[in-house]
């Protein structure tokens, strides 16, 4: 009985090693809104197994801005080209410690949920969060929630998904909501705490990379162009040499004639 178990373990170990050897590293690329730059890497033995995987990275890792390190972006793989896995945006979230730092005693925390359809067909759910300077009445909280829903919903329906995401990251959308709520109650902080794509809309096709033309032909053309102007000076240089030879020959003949005249006749 022990012998078969040992063989079974050996076979399982060999199978696991073979699986790892067959796997290949793939680069996970961000969507167009982030210039399709590389954000992560993943392993897979078949490209089809990458479809549907989700990569989570912070905005700091994408843009290098340390002030946005608390924002986590989620990208879902929908296409594989060679060793590049391309993605689209499916949502974002803020770290829990950042949200806890905003909420303090003797202040009101007001949050709500806004569902909207963007201009390019994405149905997105946004969860704004507002922090007041002091405690506010429930009627004021309801008015603030309604105002945030109207402002954020109107903004999302008139913009593409890329523009909505950029407004969330930059804080432009939260600033508009804070300004609209100021007549009701001045707010200390407004943030879009979380977003989620409920239904994907129009996803643009991935442009194929253009093949680079060989440089040898270009080099040959440059050499031909460089050789053409040099042909004219060579002819001009040879002409004076021939004239100089003729002048030297004539001078030698004159010297010989003068020498013959000077020699006395016998």
C-alpha positions in Angstrom: 0.0 0.0 0.0 2.7 2.6 0.8 4.3 2.2 -2.7 1.3 3.3 -4.7 0.8 6.4 -2.5 4.4 7.5 -3.1 3.9 7.1 -6.9 0.6 9.1 -6.7 2.4 11.9 -4.9 5.2 11.9 -7.4 2.7 12.1 -10.3 0.8 15.0 -8.6 4.1 16.9 -8.1 5.2 16.4 -11.7 1.8 17.5 -13.0 1.9 20.7 -10.9 5.4 21.5 -12.2 4.3 21.0 -15.8 1.4 23.5 -15.2 3.7 26.2 -14.0 6.1 25.7 -16.9 3.3 26.2 -19.4 2.2 29.5 -17.9 3.2 32.8 -19.5 3.4 36.3 -18.0 0.9 38.8 -19.4 0.9 42.6 -19.0 -2.4 44.1 -17.8 -3.0 47.4 -19.6 -5.2 50.3 -18.3 -8.1 51.6 -20.5 -7.9 54.5 -22.9 -8.6 57.1 -20.1 -5.2 56.2 -18.7 -3.4 55.9 -22.1 -3.3 52.1 -22.0 -0.2 52.0 -19.8 0.9 48.9 -18.0 -0.5 48.6 -14.5 0.1 45.0 -13.4 1.2 41.5 -14.5 -0.5 38.1 -14.3 0.2 34.5 -15.2 -1.9 32.2 -17.4 -1.4 29.1 -19.5 -4.1 30.2 -22.0 -5.1 33.7 -23.1 -8.8 32.8 -22.8 -8.4 32.2 -19.1 -7.5 35.9 -18.6 -11.0 37.2 -19.8 -12.9 38.3 -16.8 -10.0 38.8 -14.3 -10.1 42.0 -12.3 -7.0 44.0 -11.4 -7.1 46.6 -8.6 -4.5 49.4 -8.5 -4.2 52.8 -6.8 -4.3 56.0 -8.7 -0.8 56.7 -7.4 0.5 53.6 -9.2 -1.0 54.9 -12.5 -0.3 58.6 -12.3 2.5 58.9 -9.6 0.4 61.4 -7.6 0.9 60.6 -3.9 -2.2 62.6 -2.9 -4.4 60.0 -4.7 -3.0 56.9 -3.0 -6.2 56.3 -1.2 -8.2 55.8 -4.4 -8.3 52.2 -5.7 -9.3 51.6 -9.3 -10.8 48.3 -10.6 -10.2 47.2 -14.2 -11.7 44.1 -15.9 -9.9 42.2 -18.7 -12.0 41.9 -21.8 -9.4 41.4 -24.6 -6.0 39.8 -25.1 -3.5 40.9 -27.8 -0.3 38.9 -27.8 1.1 39.3 -24.3 -1.0 42.3 -23.5 -4.3 42.0 -21.6 -6.6 45.0 -22.2 -9.2 46.2 -19.7 -12.1 48.6 -19.1 -13.1 50.5 -15.9 -15.6 48.7 -13.6 -15.5 50.9 -10.5 -13.4 52.5 -7.8 -13.3 52.6 -4.0 -11.6 54.5 -1.2 -9.5 52.9 1.5 -11.3 52.4 4.8 -8.7 54.3 6.8 -9.2 57.4 4.7 -12.9 57.3 5.2 -12.5 56.8 9.0 -10.2 59.9 9.2 -12.9 62.1 7.7 -15.6 61.1 10.2 -15.2 62.8 13.6 -17.3 63.4 16.7 -19.9 66.2 16.7 -20.2 66.0 12.9 -22.8 64.5 10.6 -22.0 61.9 8.0 -24.4 62.1 5.0 -24.2 59.5 2.3 -26.5 58.4 -0.5 -26.6 56.3 -3.7 -27.0 57.7 -7.2 -27.7 55.5 -10.3 -27.2 57.1 -13.7 -26.7 56.2 -17.4 -23.7 57.9 -19.1 -23.8 59.2 -22.6 -21.9 56.2 -24.0 -24.4 53.7 -22.5 -22.8 52.7 -19.2 -25.1 52.3 -16.2 -23.0 53.5 -13.2 -23.8 53.6 -9.5 -22.1 56.4 -7.5 -22.0 56.7 -3.7 -21.2 60.2 -2.5 -20.2 61.0 1.1 -20.6 64.4 2.8 -19.2 65.5 6.1 -20.7 68.6 7.8 -18.9 71.0 10.1 -21.4 70.3 12.9 -24.4 68.1 13.6 -27.3 69.0 11.3 -31.0 68.2 11.6 -32.6 65.3 9.7 -34.5 67.6 7.4 -31.2 69.3 6.4 -29.7 65.9 5.8 -32.6 64.9 3.5 -32.2 68.2 1.5 -28.4 67.6 1.2 -29.0 64.1 -0.1 -31.5 65.3 -2.7 -29.2 68.0 -3.9 -26.3 65.7 -4.3 -28.4 63.2 -6.2 -29.6 65.9 -8.6 -26.2 67.4 -9.2 -24.3 64.1 -9.6 -27.0 62.4 -11.6 -27.3 65.3 -14.1 -23.5 65.5 -14.5 -23.2 61.7 -15.2 -26.0 61.6 -17.7 -24.4 64.4 -19.8 -20.9 62.9 -19.8 -19.1 59.8 -21.1 -17.7 57.3 -18.6 -14.1 58.6 -19.1 -15.2 62.1 -18.2 -17.1 60.9 -15.2 -14.1 58.9 -13.9 -11.7 61.8 -14.4 -14.1 64.2 -12.6 -14.2 61.7 -9.7 -10.4 61.4 -9.4 -9.7 65.1 -9.8 -12.5 66.0 -7.2 -14.4 68.2 -9.7 -17.7 66.3 -9.3 -17.5 66.4 -5.5 -16.7 70.1 -5.6 -19.8 70.8 -7.6 -22.0 68.9 -5.1 -20.4 70.8 -2.2 -21.1 74.2 -3.8 -24.7 73.2 -4.5 -25.3 72.1 -0.9 -23.7 75.2 0.6 -27.0 77.2 0.9 -28.5 74.4 3.0 -25.5 73.7 5.2 -21.8 74.4 4.6 -20.0 71.1 4.3 -16.5 70.3 5.4 -15.8 67.6 2.9 -17.6 65.9 0.0 -16.2 62.7 -1.7 -17.4 60.2 -4.2 -16.6 57.3 -1.9 -17.4 54.4 -4.3 -18.5 53.8 -7.9 -19.6 50.6 -9.7 -20.4 49.9 -13.3 -23.7 48.0 -13.3 -23.9 47.5 -17.0 -21.2 48.1 -19.6 -21.9 50.3 -22.5 -19.9 51.1 -25.7 -16.2 49.9 -25.3 -14.0 51.2 -28.1 -11.9 48.8 -30.2 -8.3 48.4 -29.4 -6.1 49.9 -32.2 -3.6 47.5 -33.7 0.0 48.4 -33.5 1.5 49.6 -36.8 4.4 47.6 -38.0 7.7 49.5 -38.1 9.2 49.8 -41.6 12.8 48.5 -42.1 15.4 51.2 -41.7 17.8 49.7 -44.4 16.0 51.3 -47.3 16.0 54.6 -45.6 19.7 54.4 -45.0 20.4 53.5 -48.6 18.4 56.5 -49.8 20.3 58.8 -47.5 23.6 57.5 -48.9 22.5 58.0 -52.5 21.4 61.6 -51.7 24.7 62.2 -49.9 26.8 60.9 -52.9 25.0 62.9 -55.6 26.4 66.4 -54.7 30.0 65.0 -54.4 30.1 64.1 -58.1 30.4 67.7 -59.3 33.4 68.7 -57.3 35.4 65.7 -58.4 35.1 66.8 -62.1 36.1 70.3 -61.2 39.2 69.1 -59.3 40.4 66.9 -62.2 40.2 69.7 -64.8 42.9 72.0 -63.2 45.2 68.9 -63.0 45.1 68.4 -66.7 45.8 72.1 -67.4 48.8 71.9 -65.0 50.2 69.0 -66.9 49.9 70.8 -70.2 51.6 73.9 -68.8 54.5 71.8 -67.4 55.0 70.1 -70.8 55.1 73.4 -72.6 57.7 74.7 -70.1 59.9 71.7 -70.6 59.8 72.2 -74.5 60.8 75.8 -74.1 63.8 74.8 -71.9 64.9 72.2 -74.4 64.8 74.8 -77.3 66.8 77.4 -75.3 69.4 74.7 -74.5 69.7 73.8 -78.2 70.2 77.4 -79.2 72.9 78.0 -76.6 75.0 74.9 -77.6 77.6 75.9 -80.3 77.5 74.2 -83.7 80.5 71.9 -84.5 
